[in-house]
Structures are given as C-alpha cells and as structure tokens.
C-alpha cells in the first residue's frame, strides 16, 4: 500500500505547525481526521514520524528525513499541476515534431523559437530521425507533425509543400570538373565519383534521382550518416557529393579546404521539403510551421 498525497500533506502540516490542531486548521479538516491520517501514514511506512507529548509535537529523526524529502515531492506536484493547467490554456498543450537529419540543423531553431513565442505555454517535443522511422511514429500516433523531403510515401496523411531546396555539387578541386558558363550539367557528372549518405537517408535517393545518377557512380567504400562527415570526406579528396542549399548557406566560410561548390544549369536538381500532420486538428500548427520554414527557403 502506498501513502496518499493527502497523508504526506498532513505530515508536512504537523511538522510546520508543531501542533495537530494547528495542522488541522491549515488543511481544513477536523483534528481527528488529520490524526487518523498521520497514524495511517506511520502504519504504511512502518516508521514513527512524531514524538507526541501532552505539551508538544515534534518530528522523530526518521520523520525529519522524510519531511525534508517531501519537499521534492511537493515541488514536483506543483509543477505537475502547473503543466496540466497550461495544457488547458489557449496557448498550451503538447506538440511532438519529427524532422529528418538533413533538414533539422537548419530549420529547427527557428521553428522552435517562433512556435514558443506564439504558444508560450506549449510543450514542444522534437525528434530527429530518418523518414521511415518518423512516418512509423506517425502511424503509431507518437508524433503529431513531421517535416521531411518529398517524394516520400506518407499514406493518406494531410500534407503540404513548404518549398524547394536546390542541390549543389561539392567536389574536391583535384577532380577539375568541366563547367559551361561557370555551371555544370548532368553530362559533366557522369564520371564523377560520388560519396553519398548511407541507405535510409532519403537525400541519397532524392539526389540520385534528381541528377539521373546510377548506383555505378556511388563509391560503396565511403558512406556517411551526416552531411558534415560527407563534406569532410570530400575535403579529404575521396570524391564529390550533392549538398542542399540549406546546408551550404549554414556553412558559409566553414567548408573544408580544397573543395569547390558547383551550381547546376537549369533545370536545377532539387528536393521538395514538406510537412505532414497526423490529425486534422493539427493542421493549423503545421501551417504555422510551414510559414516559418518558408521564410528560410
């Protein structure tokens, strides 16, 4: 049997008042009710909490330790109640956002900041993972909104396109890729050794499809799970990779030495960035996030 919150409240009241009658008034109960509650608490715990005499009431050493530990319990309960009250406000609640790794570092700060400003009582949870895992969490109702790259199979969930993220080729300067008017085309890339993200990252598939590259161009000996690692491999002279504009803009001035960034001729290969929501009532939040992200694309 576990003690009740009310019984611990009685413990605290008696300890603070050093009087059963005063504690009863503090808790707005009769003295007999409070005394019975304290006695039951002592029976449950198997510990005498108070020394009772005809003239005073005070904590035993064991009671003092438990009284001090009860502060944390009451602080947690206070926070628990405050959170619950926040859920009931117009700007409260919980929203769980999923975002893929090739987008998260560039949008997440702005999304969180602007959402928190609009909904100050809202608890915003953010989960980064690959597209397959995020969509599965949508299916399990463990996420509310997901930001990912399209095309990607999402079933019948509501969704919208946030914008387009152009791709650029980043290559080691030793490759000396031919350009036309300072830009490259798909023909220029046919013999370029490509380093790509590992399977499971949709940017890999989107990049291969957008540039009409076959897997023969991809060097299986070199794979990465982050864009930062890909760029370091390129900087080491291992090949070239396709990088979204979002990442390049965030890395201005901090690319590895000896790399060259190439722009594509029109039509420029790109990926679509979109947003998916789990239920219809979540659409207004998704649309706000879409608007926030559009300002960065």
WOHUQUI-V682887 format. One record per pair of residues at least 4 apart in sequence whose C-alpha atoms are under 6 Angstrom apart, sorted by the first residue. I is the first residue (numbers start at 1). GAP is how many residues later the second one is. If there is no record, write none. Layout:
BEGIN
i=I gap=GAP
i=I gap=GAP
END
This chain:
BEGIN
i=7 gap=30
i=13 gap=10
i=14 gap=4
i=14 gap=5
i=14 gap=6
i=14 gap=9
i=17 gap=5
i=17 gap=6
i=18 gap=39
i=18 gap=40
i=19 gap=38
i=21 gap=10
i=24 gap=4
i=24 gap=5
i=24 gap=6
i=24 gap=7
i=24 gap=10
i=42 gap=4
i=42 gap=5
i=42 gap=6
i=49 gap=10
i=49 gap=11
i=49 gap=14
i=50 gap=8
i=50 gap=9
i=50 gap=10
i=51 gap=6
i=51 gap=7
i=52 gap=5
i=59 gap=4
i=59 gap=5
i=63 gap=4
i=76 gap=4
i=86 gap=6
i=86 gap=35
i=87 gap=5
i=87 gap=6
i=91 gap=28
i=91 gap=30
i=92 gap=29
i=92 gap=30
i=93 gap=29
i=94 gap=28
i=94 gap=29
i=94 gap=30
i=95 gap=29
i=96 gap=29
i=96 gap=30
i=96 gap=47
i=96 gap=48
i=97 gap=29
i=97 gap=48
i=97 gap=49
i=98 gap=28
i=98 gap=29
i=98 gap=30
i=98 gap=48
i=99 gap=5
i=99 gap=29
i=99 gap=47
i=99 gap=48
i=100 gap=4
i=100 gap=28
i=100 gap=29
i=100 gap=30
i=100 gap=48
i=101 gap=27
i=104 gap=4
i=111 gap=4
i=112 gap=4
i=115 gap=4
i=116 gap=4
i=130 gap=71
i=137 gap=5
i=137 gap=6
i=138 gap=4
i=138 gap=5
i=144 gap=133
i=144 gap=134
i=145 gap=131
i=145 gap=132
i=146 gap=129
i=146 gap=130
i=147 gap=127
i=147 gap=128
i=148 gap=125
i=148 gap=126
i=149 gap=123
i=149 gap=124
i=149 gap=125
i=150 gap=122
i=150 gap=123
i=158 gap=118
i=158 gap=119
i=159 gap=116
i=159 gap=117
i=160 gap=114
i=160 gap=115
i=161 gap=113
i=162 gap=111
i=162 gap=112
i=162 gap=128
i=162 gap=132
i=163 gap=109
i=163 gap=110
i=164 gap=107
i=164 gap=108
i=165 gap=80
i=165 gap=105
i=165 gap=106
i=166 gap=78
i=166 gap=79
i=166 gap=104
i=167 gap=76
i=167 gap=77
i=167 gap=78
i=167 gap=102
i=167 gap=103
i=168 gap=74
i=168 gap=75
i=168 gap=94
i=168 gap=95
i=169 gap=72
i=169 gap=73
i=169 gap=92
i=169 gap=93
i=170 gap=70
i=170 gap=71
i=170 gap=90
i=170 gap=91
i=171 gap=69
i=171 gap=88
i=171 gap=89
i=172 gap=62
i=172 gap=63
i=172 gap=65
i=172 gap=86
i=172 gap=87
i=173 gap=85
i=173 gap=86
i=173 gap=87
i=179 gap=4
i=179 gap=5
i=183 gap=80
i=183 gap=81
i=183 gap=82
i=184 gap=80
i=184 gap=81
i=185 gap=79
i=185 gap=80
i=193 gap=24
i=193 gap=46
i=194 gap=23
i=194 gap=24
i=194 gap=25
i=194 gap=45
i=194 gap=46
i=194 gap=47
i=195 gap=23
i=195 gap=24
i=195 gap=45
i=195 gap=46
i=196 gap=8
i=196 gap=27
i=197 gap=7
i=197 gap=26
i=197 gap=27
i=197 gap=28
i=198 gap=25
i=198 gap=26
i=198 gap=27
i=203 gap=4
i=206 gap=4
i=208 gap=4
i=208 gap=5
i=210 gap=59
i=224 gap=5
i=224 gap=6
i=233 gap=5
i=234 gap=4
i=234 gap=5
i=234 gap=6
i=235 gap=21
i=235 gap=24
i=264 gap=4
END
